[in-house]
Amino acid sequence: MTAFFGAVFIFIGLLDCIVLALMKLVNDTNKLAQAVKRLIETLHDLWKKK
């Protein structure tokens, strides 16, 4: 029984780490998308000024 609870706690701990990693990945992806969008807008503005 104790081993079972230990396994459950380890599983929950791993799940927690995976969820945090995914959230960080999504956050980084959003930042990257925003940076690319800003870059495209800047290039567009420069193109219009020509």
C-alpha positions in Angstrom: 0.0 0.0 0.0 2.8 2.4 0.9 4.6 1.6 -2.4 1.4 2.4 -4.2 1.1 5.9 -2.6 4.7 6.5 -3.2 4.2 5.7 -6.9 1.2 8.0 -7.0 3.2 10.9 -5.5 6.0 10.4 -7.9 3.6 10.3 -10.8 1.9 13.5 -9.6 5.3 15.1 -9.2 6.3 14.2 -12.8 3.0 15.4 -14.1 3.5 18.7 -12.4 7.0 19.1 -13.9 5.6 18.2 -17.4 2.8 20.7 -17.0 5.2 23.5 -15.9 7.5 22.7 -18.8 4.6 22.8 -21.3 3.4 26.2 -19.9 6.9 27.6 -20.2 7.2 26.3 -23.8 3.8 27.8 -24.7 4.9 31.1 -23.1 8.2 31.1 -25.0 6.4 30.3 -28.2 4.0 33.2 -27.7 7.0 35.6 -27.0 8.6 34.3 -30.2 5.4 34.8 -32.2 5.1 38.4 -30.9 8.8 39.1 -31.7 8.3 37.8 -35.2 5.2 39.9 -35.6 7.0 43.1 -34.4 9.8 42.3 -36.8 7.4 41.9 -39.8 5.6 45.2 -38.8 9.0 47.0 -38.6 10.0 45.7 -42.0 6.6 46.6 -43.4 7.0 50.2 -42.1 10.5 50.4 -43.6 9.2 49.1 -46.9 6.5 51.8 -46.9 9.0 54.6 -46.3 11.0 53.7 -49.4 
